[in-house]
Amino acid sequence: MHRRKVITLIGGAAATWPLVARAQQSDRMRRIGVLIGTAERDLDGQNRLTALRKAMQELGWLDGQNMRIDVRWAASDDLTHDYAVEIVRLKPDVIVANGTPASFAFKQQTQTIPIVFAQVTDPVGQGLVQNLARPGGNLTGFTNYEFSMGGKWLQLLKEIAPQLTRTVVLFNPPTAPYAGLFLAPINETARSLSVEVVAKSVHNETDISSVIDECDRNPHAGLIVIPSVFMTVRRELIVGLAARSSVPALYPFRYFATSGGLMSYGIADIDLFQHAASYVDRILKGEKPGDLPVQQPTKFQLVINLKTAKALGLDVPPALLASADEVIE
Protein backbone atom coordinates (compact mmCIF):
# COMPACT_ATOMS: atom_id res chain seq x y z
CA MET A 1 0.00 0.00 0.00
CA HIS A 2 2.80 2.34 0.89
CA ARG A 3 4.51 1.62 -2.43
CA ARG A 4 1.32 2.30 -4.40
CA LYS A 5 0.82 5.62 -2.55
CA VAL A 6 4.36 6.68 -3.41
CA ILE A 7 3.84 5.83 -7.10
CA THR A 8 0.53 7.71 -7.13
CA LEU A 9 2.11 10.78 -5.59
CA ILE A 10 4.97 10.73 -8.08
CA GLY A 11 2.58 10.24 -10.99
CA GLY A 12 0.40 13.11 -9.81
CA ALA A 13 3.38 15.40 -9.42
CA ALA A 14 4.64 14.48 -12.89
CA ALA A 15 1.25 15.32 -14.37
CA THR A 16 1.23 18.66 -12.53
CA TRP A 17 4.73 19.80 -13.53
CA PRO A 18 3.86 20.62 -17.20
CA LEU A 19 0.84 22.65 -16.03
CA VAL A 20 3.01 24.62 -13.62
CA ALA A 21 5.64 25.17 -16.32
CA ARG A 22 3.01 26.40 -18.78
CA ALA A 23 1.54 28.73 -16.17
CA GLN A 24 4.96 30.15 -15.37
CA GLN A 25 5.66 30.64 -19.07
CA SER A 26 2.37 32.44 -19.72
CA ASP A 27 2.84 34.62 -16.65
CA ARG A 28 6.31 35.82 -17.59
CA MET A 29 6.86 39.48 -18.34
CA ARG A 30 6.53 40.11 -22.08
CA ARG A 31 8.57 42.86 -23.70
CA ILE A 32 7.23 45.16 -26.42
CA GLY A 33 9.56 47.46 -28.34
CA VAL A 34 7.94 50.58 -29.81
CA LEU A 35 9.53 53.10 -32.17
CA ILE A 36 7.46 56.21 -32.93
CA GLY A 37 8.44 58.54 -35.78
CA THR A 38 8.13 61.85 -33.95
CA ALA A 39 9.95 63.78 -31.25
CA GLU A 40 8.99 62.74 -27.72
CA ARG A 41 7.39 66.13 -27.04
CA ASP A 42 5.08 65.73 -30.04
CA LEU A 43 1.50 65.56 -28.74
CA ASP A 44 0.23 63.38 -31.58
CA GLY A 45 3.08 60.94 -31.09
CA GLN A 46 2.16 60.73 -27.42
CA ASN A 47 -1.47 60.13 -28.39
CA ARG A 48 -0.42 57.16 -30.55
CA LEU A 49 1.44 55.63 -27.62
CA THR A 50 -1.49 56.26 -25.29
CA ALA A 51 -3.88 54.58 -27.74
CA LEU A 52 -1.58 51.55 -27.96
CA ARG A 53 -1.22 51.26 -24.17
CA LYS A 54 -4.97 51.62 -23.60
CA ALA A 55 -5.86 49.02 -26.21
CA MET A 56 -3.28 46.61 -24.79
CA GLN A 57 -4.74 47.13 -21.31
CA GLU A 58 -8.23 46.33 -22.60
CA LEU A 59 -6.80 43.07 -23.94
CA GLY A 60 -5.40 42.19 -20.52
CA TRP A 61 -1.81 43.40 -20.96
CA LEU A 62 -0.76 45.76 -18.18
CA ASP A 63 2.47 47.72 -18.50
CA GLY A 64 4.71 46.85 -15.56
CA GLN A 65 2.73 43.74 -14.62
CA ASN A 66 2.64 41.16 -17.41
CA MET A 67 4.33 43.28 -20.08
CA ARG A 68 6.89 46.02 -20.43
CA ILE A 69 6.87 48.63 -23.20
CA ASP A 70 10.25 50.04 -24.26
CA VAL A 71 9.61 53.24 -26.25
CA ARG A 72 11.97 55.21 -28.44
CA TRP A 73 11.24 58.44 -30.32
CA ALA A 74 12.83 59.12 -33.69
CA ALA A 75 12.34 62.43 -35.48
CA SER A 76 15.21 61.81 -37.94
CA ASP A 77 16.58 59.02 -40.12
CA ASP A 78 19.73 58.70 -38.01
CA LEU A 79 17.73 58.25 -34.81
CA THR A 80 15.43 55.77 -36.53
CA HIS A 81 18.35 53.52 -37.44
CA ASP A 82 20.10 53.85 -34.08
CA TYR A 83 16.97 53.16 -32.04
CA ALA A 84 16.01 50.21 -34.23
CA VAL A 85 19.38 48.66 -33.45
CA GLU A 86 18.92 49.44 -29.76
CA ILE A 87 15.42 47.95 -29.56
CA VAL A 88 16.42 44.75 -31.37
CA ARG A 89 19.27 44.29 -28.89
CA LEU A 90 16.69 44.33 -26.08
CA LYS A 91 15.24 41.13 -27.63
CA PRO A 92 11.56 42.07 -27.31
CA ASP A 93 8.79 39.56 -27.95
CA VAL A 94 7.13 41.93 -30.46
CA ILE A 95 8.06 45.25 -32.06
CA VAL A 96 5.62 48.02 -33.04
CA ALA A 97 7.03 50.24 -35.81
CA ASN A 98 5.46 53.61 -36.60
CA GLY A 99 5.96 54.53 -40.25
CA THR A 100 7.88 53.32 -43.28
CA PRO A 101 11.44 54.31 -42.20
CA ALA A 102 11.06 52.54 -38.84
CA SER A 103 9.65 49.43 -40.51
CA PHE A 104 12.57 49.27 -42.94
CA ALA A 105 15.09 49.86 -40.16
CA PHE A 106 13.72 46.91 -38.18
CA LYS A 107 13.50 44.67 -41.25
CA GLN A 108 17.22 45.24 -41.78
CA GLN A 109 18.01 44.36 -38.17
CA THR A 110 15.96 41.20 -37.60
CA GLN A 111 14.23 38.45 -39.56
CA THR A 112 12.98 36.65 -36.44
CA ILE A 113 11.39 39.13 -34.01
CA PRO A 114 7.71 39.75 -34.96
CA ILE A 115 7.10 43.30 -36.20
CA VAL A 116 3.70 45.03 -36.35
CA PHE A 117 3.83 48.23 -38.42
CA ALA A 118 1.36 51.10 -38.41
CA GLN A 119 1.11 53.95 -40.94
CA VAL A 120 3.00 52.33 -43.82
CA THR A 121 1.80 53.47 -47.23
CA ASP A 122 2.92 50.79 -49.70
CA PRO A 123 4.27 47.71 -47.86
CA VAL A 124 4.17 45.41 -50.90
CA GLY A 125 5.60 47.88 -53.39
CA GLN A 126 8.40 48.78 -51.00
CA GLY A 127 9.29 45.16 -50.31
CA LEU A 128 8.30 44.99 -46.65
CA VAL A 129 5.88 42.08 -47.19
CA GLN A 130 5.18 39.58 -49.99
CA ASN A 131 1.49 40.39 -50.28
CA LEU A 132 -1.32 41.83 -48.18
CA ALA A 133 -3.30 38.63 -47.61
CA ARG A 134 -0.35 36.52 -46.42
CA PRO A 135 2.60 38.81 -45.77
CA GLY A 136 5.01 36.01 -44.83
CA GLY A 137 8.20 36.64 -42.90
CA ASN A 138 8.15 38.50 -39.60
CA LEU A 139 6.24 41.67 -40.56
CA THR A 140 2.57 42.56 -40.78
CA GLY A 141 0.46 45.55 -39.84
CA PHE A 142 -1.71 48.40 -41.02
CA THR A 143 -1.45 50.67 -44.04
CA ASN A 144 -2.54 54.29 -43.97
CA TYR A 145 -3.60 55.29 -47.50
CA GLU A 146 -5.09 54.25 -50.81
CA PHE A 147 -3.36 56.01 -53.69
CA SER A 148 -6.67 56.96 -55.33
CA MET A 149 -7.05 59.42 -52.46
CA GLY A 150 -4.76 61.80 -54.35
CA GLY A 151 -7.64 62.77 -56.63
CA LYS A 152 -9.85 63.42 -53.60
CA TRP A 153 -7.23 65.76 -52.15
CA LEU A 154 -7.19 67.93 -55.26
CA GLN A 155 -10.97 67.88 -55.52
CA LEU A 156 -11.32 69.13 -51.93
CA LEU A 157 -8.68 71.80 -52.42
CA LYS A 158 -10.42 73.09 -55.55
CA GLU A 159 -13.75 73.09 -53.72
CA ILE A 160 -12.48 75.28 -50.88
CA ALA A 161 -10.37 77.49 -53.21
CA PRO A 162 -12.33 77.72 -56.51
CA GLN A 163 -9.82 80.18 -58.01
CA LEU A 164 -7.15 77.47 -57.96
CA THR A 165 -5.38 76.98 -61.31
CA ARG A 166 -2.06 75.52 -60.15
CA THR A 167 -1.22 73.01 -57.43
CA VAL A 168 2.22 72.15 -56.12
CA VAL A 169 2.59 68.63 -54.76
CA LEU A 170 5.26 68.54 -52.06
CA PHE A 171 7.12 65.28 -51.31
CA ASN A 172 10.37 63.96 -49.88
CA PRO A 173 11.77 61.12 -52.05
CA PRO A 174 13.63 59.13 -49.35
CA THR A 175 10.62 58.89 -47.00
CA ALA A 176 7.93 58.90 -49.70
CA PRO A 177 9.22 56.72 -52.57
CA TYR A 178 5.56 56.03 -53.34
CA ALA A 179 4.81 59.69 -54.20
CA GLY A 180 4.35 58.88 -57.89
CA LEU A 181 1.48 56.56 -57.04
CA PHE A 182 -0.37 59.50 -55.47
CA LEU A 183 0.55 61.78 -58.37
CA ALA A 184 -1.18 59.62 -60.98
CA PRO A 185 -4.74 60.15 -59.64
CA ILE A 186 -3.93 63.79 -58.80
CA ASN A 187 -2.98 64.41 -62.45
CA GLU A 188 -6.04 62.57 -63.68
CA THR A 189 -8.35 64.70 -61.54
CA ALA A 190 -6.42 67.85 -62.47
CA ARG A 191 -7.33 67.44 -66.14
CA SER A 192 -11.04 67.47 -65.35
CA LEU A 193 -10.63 70.53 -63.09
CA SER A 194 -8.33 72.48 -65.47
CA VAL A 195 -5.61 72.67 -62.81
CA GLU A 196 -1.89 72.49 -63.54
CA VAL A 197 0.00 70.11 -61.25
CA VAL A 198 3.68 70.58 -60.43
CA ALA A 199 5.51 67.96 -58.36
CA LYS A 200 8.30 69.31 -56.17
CA SER A 201 10.76 67.14 -54.27
CA VAL A 202 12.25 68.62 -51.11
CA HIS A 203 15.12 67.41 -48.96
CA ASN A 204 15.45 70.04 -46.24
CA GLU A 205 13.84 73.12 -44.71
CA THR A 206 15.44 75.43 -47.29
CA ASP A 207 13.83 73.46 -50.11
CA ILE A 208 10.44 73.69 -48.43
CA SER A 209 10.75 77.44 -48.00
CA SER A 210 11.77 77.92 -51.65
CA VAL A 211 8.83 75.90 -52.97
CA ILE A 212 6.25 77.72 -50.85
CA ASP A 213 7.80 81.09 -51.74
CA GLU A 214 7.30 80.11 -55.38
CA CYS A 215 3.63 79.43 -54.64
CA ASP A 216 3.41 82.89 -53.09
CA ARG A 217 4.34 84.45 -56.43
CA ASN A 218 1.31 82.79 -58.06
CA PRO A 219 -1.95 84.12 -56.57
CA HIS A 220 -3.91 81.08 -57.81
CA ALA A 221 -1.54 78.36 -56.54
CA GLY A 222 -2.31 75.75 -53.91
CA LEU A 223 -0.37 73.07 -52.09
CA ILE A 224 -0.81 69.34 -51.43
CA VAL A 225 1.55 67.60 -49.01
CA ILE A 226 2.31 63.90 -49.60
CA PRO A 227 2.34 61.94 -46.31
CA SER A 228 5.69 60.89 -44.85
CA VAL A 229 7.64 61.11 -41.62
CA PHE A 230 9.73 63.91 -43.15
CA MET A 231 6.61 66.06 -43.56
CA THR A 232 5.13 65.12 -40.19
CA VAL A 233 8.11 66.30 -38.18
CA ARG A 234 8.20 69.57 -40.19
CA ARG A 235 4.48 70.27 -40.16
CA GLU A 236 4.74 73.47 -38.09
CA LEU A 237 7.26 74.89 -40.56
CA ILE A 238 5.12 73.95 -43.57
CA VAL A 239 1.88 75.24 -42.05
CA GLY A 240 3.58 78.46 -40.96
CA LEU A 241 5.08 79.15 -44.39
CA ALA A 242 1.76 78.42 -46.13
CA ALA A 243 -0.01 80.86 -43.81
CA ARG A 244 2.64 83.55 -44.34
CA SER A 245 2.35 83.18 -48.11
CA SER A 246 -1.47 82.89 -48.05
CA VAL A 247 -1.33 79.55 -49.88
CA PRO A 248 -4.36 77.25 -49.51
CA ALA A 249 -3.06 73.81 -48.65
CA LEU A 250 -4.41 70.32 -48.06
CA TYR A 251 -2.62 67.98 -45.67
CA PRO A 252 -2.77 64.22 -45.12
CA PHE A 253 -3.25 64.14 -41.34
CA ARG A 254 -5.54 65.83 -38.82
CA TYR A 255 -2.63 67.18 -36.78
CA PHE A 256 -1.66 69.47 -39.67
CA ALA A 257 -5.08 71.13 -39.41
CA THR A 258 -4.93 71.36 -35.62
CA SER A 259 -1.51 73.00 -36.05
CA GLY A 260 -3.11 75.74 -38.17
CA GLY A 261 -3.31 74.13 -41.60
CA LEU A 262 -6.32 74.90 -43.80
CA MET A 263 -7.68 71.38 -44.12
CA SER A 264 -6.77 67.71 -43.90
CA TYR A 265 -8.21 64.52 -45.28
CA GLY A 266 -6.83 61.17 -44.24
CA ILE A 267 -6.95 58.32 -41.81
CA ALA A 268 -7.69 58.53 -38.11
CA ASP A 269 -4.14 57.52 -37.21
CA ILE A 270 -4.98 56.83 -33.55
CA ASP A 271 -7.25 54.00 -34.73
CA LEU A 272 -4.29 52.29 -36.37
CA PHE A 273 -2.46 52.02 -33.06
CA GLN A 274 -5.54 50.62 -31.37
CA HIS A 275 -5.74 47.99 -34.12
CA ALA A 276 -1.99 47.34 -33.85
CA ALA A 277 -2.54 46.29 -30.24
CA SER A 278 -4.86 43.51 -31.41
CA TYR A 279 -2.10 42.08 -33.60
CA VAL A 280 0.45 42.36 -30.79
CA ASP A 281 -1.97 40.45 -28.57
CA ARG A 282 -2.47 37.68 -31.13
CA ILE A 283 1.27 37.32 -31.70
CA LEU A 284 1.96 37.14 -27.96
CA LYS A 285 -0.63 34.35 -27.82
CA GLY A 286 1.18 32.33 -30.45
CA GLU A 287 0.09 33.47 -33.91
CA LYS A 288 2.72 34.20 -36.56
CA PRO A 289 2.92 37.70 -38.10
CA GLY A 290 3.32 36.21 -41.57
CA ASP A 291 -0.14 34.61 -41.25
CA LEU A 292 -1.89 37.85 -40.22
CA PRO A 293 -3.12 39.86 -43.24
CA VAL A 294 -1.98 43.44 -43.69
CA GLN A 295 -5.07 45.57 -43.18
CA GLN A 296 -6.00 48.68 -45.14
CA PRO A 297 -7.75 51.73 -43.65
CA THR A 298 -11.53 51.95 -43.64
CA LYS A 299 -12.06 55.18 -41.70
CA PHE A 300 -11.13 58.61 -43.05
CA GLN A 301 -11.74 62.08 -41.64
CA LEU A 302 -12.07 65.54 -43.15
CA VAL A 303 -10.95 68.38 -40.88
CA ILE A 304 -11.40 72.06 -41.81
CA ASN A 305 -9.72 74.90 -39.95
CA LEU A 306 -12.32 77.67 -40.31
CA LYS A 307 -10.06 80.22 -38.63
CA THR A 308 -7.34 79.63 -41.24
CA ALA A 309 -9.90 79.75 -44.06
CA LYS A 310 -11.05 83.17 -42.90
CA ALA A 311 -7.45 84.40 -42.64
CA LEU A 312 -6.95 83.31 -46.26
CA GLY A 313 -10.13 85.08 -47.33
CA LEU A 314 -11.84 81.82 -48.30
CA ASP A 315 -15.57 81.24 -47.96
CA VAL A 316 -16.01 77.57 -47.18
CA PRO A 317 -19.03 76.17 -49.07
CA PRO A 318 -21.82 75.10 -46.68
CA ALA A 319 -21.94 71.62 -48.23
CA LEU A 320 -18.23 71.16 -47.57
CA LEU A 321 -18.61 72.30 -43.97
CA ALA A 322 -21.52 69.92 -43.50
CA SER A 323 -19.42 66.99 -44.75
CA ALA A 324 -16.51 67.74 -42.41
CA ASP A 325 -15.90 65.38 -39.49
CA GLU A 326 -14.39 68.24 -37.52
CA VAL A 327 -14.43 72.02 -37.89
CA ILE A 328 -11.82 74.04 -36.00
CA GLU A 329 -13.06 77.52 -35.15
C-alpha positions as CSV (number, residue, x, y, z in Angstrom):
1,M,0.0,0.0,0.0
2,H,2.8,2.3,0.9
3,R,4.5,1.6,-2.4
4,R,1.3,2.3,-4.4
5,K,0.8,5.6,-2.6
6,V,4.4,6.7,-3.4
7,I,3.8,5.8,-7.1
8,T,0.5,7.7,-7.1
9,L,2.1,10.8,-5.6
10,I,5.0,10.7,-8.1
11,G,2.6,10.2,-11.0
12,G,0.4,13.1,-9.8
13,A,3.4,15.4,-9.4
14,A,4.6,14.5,-12.9
15,A,1.3,15.3,-14.4
16,T,1.2,18.7,-12.5
17,W,4.7,19.8,-13.5
18,P,3.9,20.6,-17.2
19,L,0.8,22.7,-16.0
20,V,3.0,24.6,-13.6
21,A,5.6,25.2,-16.3
22,R,3.0,26.4,-18.8
23,A,1.5,28.7,-16.2
24,Q,5.0,30.2,-15.4
25,Q,5.7,30.6,-19.1
26,S,2.4,32.4,-19.7
27,D,2.8,34.6,-16.7
28,R,6.3,35.8,-17.6
29,M,6.9,39.5,-18.3
30,R,6.5,40.1,-22.1
31,R,8.6,42.9,-23.7
32,I,7.2,45.2,-26.4
33,G,9.6,47.5,-28.3
34,V,7.9,50.6,-29.8
35,L,9.5,53.1,-32.2
36,I,7.5,56.2,-32.9
37,G,8.4,58.5,-35.8
38,T,8.1,61.8,-33.9
39,A,10.0,63.8,-31.2
40,E,9.0,62.7,-27.7
41,R,7.4,66.1,-27.0
42,D,5.1,65.7,-30.0
43,L,1.5,65.6,-28.7
44,D,0.2,63.4,-31.6
45,G,3.1,60.9,-31.1
46,Q,2.2,60.7,-27.4
47,N,-1.5,60.1,-28.4
48,R,-0.4,57.2,-30.5
49,L,1.4,55.6,-27.6
50,T,-1.5,56.3,-25.3
51,A,-3.9,54.6,-27.7
52,L,-1.6,51.5,-28.0
53,R,-1.2,51.3,-24.2
54,K,-5.0,51.6,-23.6
55,A,-5.9,49.0,-26.2
56,M,-3.3,46.6,-24.8
57,Q,-4.7,47.1,-21.3
58,E,-8.2,46.3,-22.6
59,L,-6.8,43.1,-23.9
60,G,-5.4,42.2,-20.5
61,W,-1.8,43.4,-21.0
62,L,-0.8,45.8,-18.2
63,D,2.5,47.7,-18.5
64,G,4.7,46.9,-15.6
65,Q,2.7,43.7,-14.6
66,N,2.6,41.2,-17.4
67,M,4.3,43.3,-20.1
68,R,6.9,46.0,-20.4
69,I,6.9,48.6,-23.2
70,D,10.2,50.0,-24.3
71,V,9.6,53.2,-26.2
72,R,12.0,55.2,-28.4
73,W,11.2,58.4,-30.3
74,A,12.8,59.1,-33.7
75,A,12.3,62.4,-35.5
76,S,15.2,61.8,-37.9
77,D,16.6,59.0,-40.1
78,D,19.7,58.7,-38.0
79,L,17.7,58.3,-34.8
80,T,15.4,55.8,-36.5
81,H,18.4,53.5,-37.4
82,D,20.1,53.9,-34.1
83,Y,17.0,53.2,-32.0
84,A,16.0,50.2,-34.2
85,V,19.4,48.7,-33.4
86,E,18.9,49.4,-29.8
87,I,15.4,47.9,-29.6
88,V,16.4,44.8,-31.4
89,R,19.3,44.3,-28.9
90,L,16.7,44.3,-26.1
91,K,15.2,41.1,-27.6
92,P,11.6,42.1,-27.3
93,D,8.8,39.6,-28.0
94,V,7.1,41.9,-30.5
95,I,8.1,45.3,-32.1
96,V,5.6,48.0,-33.0
97,A,7.0,50.2,-35.8
98,N,5.5,53.6,-36.6
99,G,6.0,54.5,-40.3
100,T,7.9,53.3,-43.3
101,P,11.4,54.3,-42.2
102,A,11.1,52.5,-38.8
103,S,9.7,49.4,-40.5
104,F,12.6,49.3,-42.9
105,A,15.1,49.9,-40.2
106,F,13.7,46.9,-38.2
107,K,13.5,44.7,-41.3
108,Q,17.2,45.2,-41.8
109,Q,18.0,44.4,-38.2
110,T,16.0,41.2,-37.6
111,Q,14.2,38.4,-39.6
112,T,13.0,36.7,-36.4
113,I,11.4,39.1,-34.0
114,P,7.7,39.7,-35.0
115,I,7.1,43.3,-36.2
116,V,3.7,45.0,-36.4
117,F,3.8,48.2,-38.4
118,A,1.4,51.1,-38.4
119,Q,1.1,53.9,-40.9
120,V,3.0,52.3,-43.8
121,T,1.8,53.5,-47.2
122,D,2.9,50.8,-49.7
123,P,4.3,47.7,-47.9
124,V,4.2,45.4,-50.9
125,G,5.6,47.9,-53.4
126,Q,8.4,48.8,-51.0
127,G,9.3,45.2,-50.3
128,L,8.3,45.0,-46.7
129,V,5.9,42.1,-47.2
130,Q,5.2,39.6,-50.0
131,N,1.5,40.4,-50.3
132,L,-1.3,41.8,-48.2
133,A,-3.3,38.6,-47.6
134,R,-0.3,36.5,-46.4
135,P,2.6,38.8,-45.8
136,G,5.0,36.0,-44.8
137,G,8.2,36.6,-42.9
138,N,8.1,38.5,-39.6
139,L,6.2,41.7,-40.6
140,T,2.6,42.6,-40.8
141,G,0.5,45.5,-39.8
142,F,-1.7,48.4,-41.0
143,T,-1.4,50.7,-44.0
144,N,-2.5,54.3,-44.0
145,Y,-3.6,55.3,-47.5
146,E,-5.1,54.3,-50.8
147,F,-3.4,56.0,-53.7
148,S,-6.7,57.0,-55.3
149,M,-7.0,59.4,-52.5
150,G,-4.8,61.8,-54.3
151,G,-7.6,62.8,-56.6
152,K,-9.9,63.4,-53.6
153,W,-7.2,65.8,-52.2
154,L,-7.2,67.9,-55.3
155,Q,-11.0,67.9,-55.5
156,L,-11.3,69.1,-51.9
157,L,-8.7,71.8,-52.4
158,K,-10.4,73.1,-55.6
159,E,-13.8,73.1,-53.7
160,I,-12.5,75.3,-50.9
161,A,-10.4,77.5,-53.2
162,P,-12.3,77.7,-56.5
163,Q,-9.8,80.2,-58.0
164,L,-7.1,77.5,-58.0
165,T,-5.4,77.0,-61.3
166,R,-2.1,75.5,-60.2
167,T,-1.2,73.0,-57.4
168,V,2.2,72.2,-56.1
169,V,2.6,68.6,-54.8
170,L,5.3,68.5,-52.1
171,F,7.1,65.3,-51.3
172,N,10.4,64.0,-49.9
173,P,11.8,61.1,-52.1
174,P,13.6,59.1,-49.3
175,T,10.6,58.9,-47.0
176,A,7.9,58.9,-49.7
177,P,9.2,56.7,-52.6
178,Y,5.6,56.0,-53.3
179,A,4.8,59.7,-54.2
180,G,4.4,58.9,-57.9
181,L,1.5,56.6,-57.0
182,F,-0.4,59.5,-55.5
183,L,0.5,61.8,-58.4
184,A,-1.2,59.6,-61.0
185,P,-4.7,60.2,-59.6
186,I,-3.9,63.8,-58.8
187,N,-3.0,64.4,-62.4
188,E,-6.0,62.6,-63.7
189,T,-8.3,64.7,-61.5
190,A,-6.4,67.9,-62.5
191,R,-7.3,67.4,-66.1
192,S,-11.0,67.5,-65.4
193,L,-10.6,70.5,-63.1
194,S,-8.3,72.5,-65.5
195,V,-5.6,72.7,-62.8
196,E,-1.9,72.5,-63.5
197,V,0.0,70.1,-61.3
198,V,3.7,70.6,-60.4
199,A,5.5,68.0,-58.4
200,K,8.3,69.3,-56.2
201,S,10.8,67.1,-54.3
202,V,12.2,68.6,-51.1
203,H,15.1,67.4,-49.0
204,N,15.4,70.0,-46.2
205,E,13.8,73.1,-44.7
206,T,15.4,75.4,-47.3
207,D,13.8,73.5,-50.1
208,I,10.4,73.7,-48.4
209,S,10.8,77.4,-48.0
210,S,11.8,77.9,-51.6
211,V,8.8,75.9,-53.0
212,I,6.3,77.7,-50.9
213,D,7.8,81.1,-51.7
214,E,7.3,80.1,-55.4
215,C,3.6,79.4,-54.6
216,D,3.4,82.9,-53.1
217,R,4.3,84.4,-56.4
218,N,1.3,82.8,-58.1
219,P,-2.0,84.1,-56.6
220,H,-3.9,81.1,-57.8
221,A,-1.5,78.4,-56.5
222,G,-2.3,75.8,-53.9
223,L,-0.4,73.1,-52.1
224,I,-0.8,69.3,-51.4
225,V,1.5,67.6,-49.0
226,I,2.3,63.9,-49.6
227,P,2.3,61.9,-46.3
228,S,5.7,60.9,-44.9
229,V,7.6,61.1,-41.6
230,F,9.7,63.9,-43.2
231,M,6.6,66.1,-43.6
232,T,5.1,65.1,-40.2
233,V,8.1,66.3,-38.2
234,R,8.2,69.6,-40.2
235,R,4.5,70.3,-40.2
236,E,4.7,73.5,-38.1
237,L,7.3,74.9,-40.6
238,I,5.1,74.0,-43.6
239,V,1.9,75.2,-42.1
240,G,3.6,78.5,-41.0
241,L,5.1,79.1,-44.4
242,A,1.8,78.4,-46.1
243,A,0.0,80.9,-43.8
244,R,2.6,83.6,-44.3
245,S,2.3,83.2,-48.1
246,S,-1.5,82.9,-48.1
247,V,-1.3,79.5,-49.9
248,P,-4.4,77.3,-49.5
249,A,-3.1,73.8,-48.6
250,L,-4.4,70.3,-48.1
251,Y,-2.6,68.0,-45.7
252,P,-2.8,64.2,-45.1
253,F,-3.2,64.1,-41.3
254,R,-5.5,65.8,-38.8
255,Y,-2.6,67.2,-36.8
256,F,-1.7,69.5,-39.7
257,A,-5.1,71.1,-39.4
258,T,-4.9,71.4,-35.6
259,S,-1.5,73.0,-36.1
260,G,-3.1,75.7,-38.2
261,G,-3.3,74.1,-41.6
262,L,-6.3,74.9,-43.8
263,M,-7.7,71.4,-44.1
264,S,-6.8,67.7,-43.9
265,Y,-8.2,64.5,-45.3
266,G,-6.8,61.2,-44.2
267,I,-7.0,58.3,-41.8
268,A,-7.7,58.5,-38.1
269,D,-4.1,57.5,-37.2
270,I,-5.0,56.8,-33.6
271,D,-7.2,54.0,-34.7
272,L,-4.3,52.3,-36.4
273,F,-2.5,52.0,-33.1
274,Q,-5.5,50.6,-31.4
275,H,-5.7,48.0,-34.1
276,A,-2.0,47.3,-33.9
277,A,-2.5,46.3,-30.2
278,S,-4.9,43.5,-31.4
279,Y,-2.1,42.1,-33.6
280,V,0.5,42.4,-30.8
281,D,-2.0,40.4,-28.6
282,R,-2.5,37.7,-31.1
283,I,1.3,37.3,-31.7
284,L,2.0,37.1,-28.0
285,K,-0.6,34.4,-27.8
286,G,1.2,32.3,-30.5
287,E,0.1,33.5,-33.9
288,K,2.7,34.2,-36.6
289,P,2.9,37.7,-38.1
290,G,3.3,36.2,-41.6
291,D,-0.1,34.6,-41.3
292,L,-1.9,37.8,-40.2
293,P,-3.1,39.9,-43.2
294,V,-2.0,43.4,-43.7
295,Q,-5.1,45.6,-43.2
296,Q,-6.0,48.7,-45.1
297,P,-7.7,51.7,-43.6
298,T,-11.5,51.9,-43.6
299,K,-12.1,55.2,-41.7
300,F,-11.1,58.6,-43.0
301,Q,-11.7,62.1,-41.6
302,L,-12.1,65.5,-43.1
303,V,-11.0,68.4,-40.9
304,I,-11.4,72.1,-41.8
305,N,-9.7,74.9,-40.0
306,L,-12.3,77.7,-40.3
307,K,-10.1,80.2,-38.6
308,T,-7.3,79.6,-41.2
309,A,-9.9,79.7,-44.1
310,K,-11.0,83.2,-42.9
311,A,-7.5,84.4,-42.6
312,L,-6.9,83.3,-46.3
313,G,-10.1,85.1,-47.3
314,L,-11.8,81.8,-48.3
315,D,-15.6,81.2,-48.0
316,V,-16.0,77.6,-47.2
317,P,-19.0,76.2,-49.1
318,P,-21.8,75.1,-46.7
319,A,-21.9,71.6,-48.2
320,L,-18.2,71.2,-47.6
321,L,-18.6,72.3,-44.0
322,A,-21.5,69.9,-43.5
323,S,-19.4,67.0,-44.7
324,A,-16.5,67.7,-42.4
325,D,-15.9,65.4,-39.5
326,E,-14.4,68.2,-37.5
327,V,-14.4,72.0,-37.9
328,I,-11.8,74.0,-36.0
329,E,-13.1,77.5,-35.2
